[in-house]
Amino acid sequence: MVQDARTLQARGKDMPFNYNVGNIQQDPPPVKEHFHESIFLNPIAGQITTGFLGPKPKWTFCSGNSALPPTPGAEPQSQPVHADADFAHPSHPFALVVNVPLIKFTPENGSTECWLGTHTGELSGLRVQEGEHGERASGRIKEHLLAQRRQVRGPSQPVIEKGSIVIRDLRLWHAGMPNTTEDVRVMLAMIHFAPWYRNPMKLELADELKPIIEQQSDLQIPVDWVTKEEAQKRYLNRGFGNSYDFGQAA
C-alpha cells in the first residue's frame, strides 16, 4: 500500500484526496495474496460490532486512509474536524468504523485526532455540520461548537501500535493530522453497518476470495465479484471519502 500511495500521489490534484492533498483515500488490494483474515475478518472486531449493532453486521465498505509525507514547498495540513456521517442518519448507533494501522501511529506521522464523546446527543447530526454531502469538504464541524467542546473535553491524538484495532462510531468528530515524517502512514478502514440499516453498497473483490468470504458466518458481506485481473485494474480508481454514499436506500 505504500507503493500504491506513491502511485496515487503522482496523480496530483486528480488523486482521491480527502480535504487536502496530504491525506488520501486508498483501497487495499482486493486479492487473495493480500487478504489476511486476521485483519479483514478479525473475530474480536466482529464480536464488538455485533454487540453494538446486532447479529451479523453488514460489511459494505473496505478502504483506507493514508497520510502522505510533506512534499517540497508544501506545508503539511490538518483536515478540518468533521464527522463521516454527513447525511441524514439515526440518532443511535448504526455504523462502526474498524481501523487497523499498518504502521505505528504517532502524532509525528499523523495519528488521527479524535474528539471522544461527540457521537451522541446534541453534538451529533447535521445541525452541527457545514457543507453538503458529496462535497470534498462536507461534514465539517462548526467552529463555535469546536470551541465549546474544547472547554469540556478537548481532542486526543493517541499513539497506536501497528496492527491494533481501533473501532469508532461513524458519527464521531475526528480529523486527519499532518504527517511530518518521511514514511507513508497507512490505515485500513472497514465499516460495519447494523443488519437493519439499508445501505446498498457492496465490496468489490477478486473472485478467488469467494471461498473465504462464503465460509464465514459472522458478517453479511455483499460483494460484486470480478476477476483478479479486473480487481487489480480497478482498486486504485475509487472516489475520495466524501463521494461515498453511506446513507440508506429509499
N, C-alpha and C positions, 0 to 999 in steps of 0.2 A: 504493500500500500504506500510505502514511502516513494517508490519509483512511480507509482500511479499519481501521487500527489504532485510530483515534479512535472509529469506529463500534463496534468490539468493546469498547473501554474503557468506553463508555457503558452497557454491559450490567452493569457492576458485578461482583458475585460470580458472575454467570451467564456471564461471558466465559471463553474457554478458556485460563485462566492455568496456568502451569507453576510449581508450588511457591509462588509469591507473585503478587499481582495486578499487580506491575510488569513481569512477564515473560509474554508470551502466545504461544500457538501461532497462527500466521496463514498461511493458504494464499495464494499469489499468484493473481490472476485467471486461470483456465484457458481463456483465449480467445485467438484469433489476434492481436488488437491488442497484447497484452502478452506474447506468446510470442516471445522472442528466441532464435534457435538458438545464437547465440554464448554464451549463458548456459546454457540448459537442455540443449543438446546439444553442449556445448563439446568439441571433439575432443581437446584436451590432457587435460582431466579424464578423458575416456573412455579414453585411452591409459594413463593412470596406473592407473585402477581395473581395466582389463583386465590389466595387468601383475601386479597383486596377486591378482586374483580368478579370472582365466581368461577365455577368449574370450566375448564378448557377455554382460557382466553384466546382471542384471535390475534395471531402474529401476522400483520399485513404490511409491515414496513421494516426494511433492513438496509441501513445505510451507515454513514459515519460522518464525523466532523474532524477536519484536520486544521490545525493552526500552523501556518507556514512561517519559517524564519523570515526576518526582515530582509528586504531587497535593497540594494544600494539606492540611496536617495529617497527611500520611502520610510516614513516614521511608523512603527508598529501602532495599530489602533485597537481599541476595545470595541466590541459590539455594544449597541445600546442595550440596557437591561430590558428584557422582553419576556413574553410568555409564548409558547408554541401554539397554544390554543387560541388562535386569532380568528375565531369563528364562533357562532352561537353554539353553546355546549352546556351539558348538565352542570349542576352545582355540587355534584358528588362525584367520587372517583369513577372515571370511565376509561382512562388510558394511563399506562405506566411506561416510562422510557427505561429500557435496560441499557446502560452504558458500560462498555468494557474498554479501559485504556490499554493501548498496546505499547505504551511507553510509560515510565513513571511520571506521574503528573506533579508538577511543582508550580508555584507562582511564576517562576522564571520562564517556563516553557508554555504557559498559558492554561493552567488548571482553571476549569470553568468556575466562574463566580456564581454562587448560589445564595438566594435570599430565602432562608428557611421560614416556613410558616405562611408563605404568601399564596398558597394554592387553594385557600378556603375563605369563606365568609366574604366580607366587603372588599378584600384585596383581590378577589378572583372575578373574572368575567370581562366582557368587552368594555364595560364602563371605565375600567382603569387603563385602557389601551388607546394608542393612537395608530392610525394607518389602517387601510382596508386589506382584507385577506387577498393574497396574490401579489401585493406589492413587495418589493425586495426588502423594505424596512417596516413591514407591518408588525403588529403585536407589541410595539414599544410602550413601556410603562410611562405614564405621565410624570413629568419631573417633580411636581409638587407632592405627589404620592411617594416617590422615592425618598424625598427629603423627610416626609413624615415617618415613613417606615424606618429610616435610618436612626431616628431618635428612639425607636422601640427596640429594634433588632437589626443591626447592620448586616451586610453580606459577609460570606466566608469564602475563601479561596483555598481549598484543602490540598494537602499532599496525599496522593493516592498511588498505591503500588501498581505496577504493571500487572495486568491480568485480573485485577479486582473487579467486582461487580458493584455498580452504583445504580440504584433504582430511584427514580423521581417521578412525581406526578407531572403529567403533561402541562398542567396549569401553572407550575412553579415559575416564579420570576428567576431569570438567570442571564448570564452574559458570557460570551466567549472573550477571553482576555488575550493580550498581546503575547506572542512568543518571541522572547528576546535571545533565544539560544540559536545554535546552528542546526538543530535537529528538528525534523518534522514531528509534530505532536499529533498522533492519530488516536481517535476514539471511535469505537463502534457504537452504533445507536440502533436499537431494535425497539419497536413499540408493540406492546401487548394491549389490545383493546378488550373491554368487557364482552362476554359472549353475546349479550343482548344488544350491543352497540352496532349500528348498521353502517359501518364503514366499508365501502365497496372495493377498497384497494386489494391488490394481490401482489405477492412476491413474484419475481421473475428469476427462475433458477434453471440451471442446466439439467436436462432430463436424467443424467447419470446420478443425480441426487434423489431421484424418486423413491428408491427402496428405503433410504434413510428417513425421509420425511414421512412416508406411509407407515413405517413400523412404529413410530412414536404415537403416543395416545394422550399426552398431557396438554397439547395445544391444538387449536384449529389452525391450519395453515393453508389458506387458499393460494394456489400457485398457477401462474402461466408458465407451462413447461416449454423450453426451447432447446435446441441442440447446444452442445458445448461450444461449438464454433460460433453460433449466433450469440450465446451468452457472453462470450469473450469480446465480441464486437460491440455489444450494446451497453455494458455496465458502466462505462465511463461517460456515457452521454445522457445522464439524468439531469433533472432540473435543480435549481437552487432550493434551499429548505422551504421557503415560504410559498413555493409554487405547488407543493403537495397539498392535497385536499384531505385533511383528517376528519372532516365532518361526516355526518350521516347521510345516507341516501334517503330520498323522499319516500 
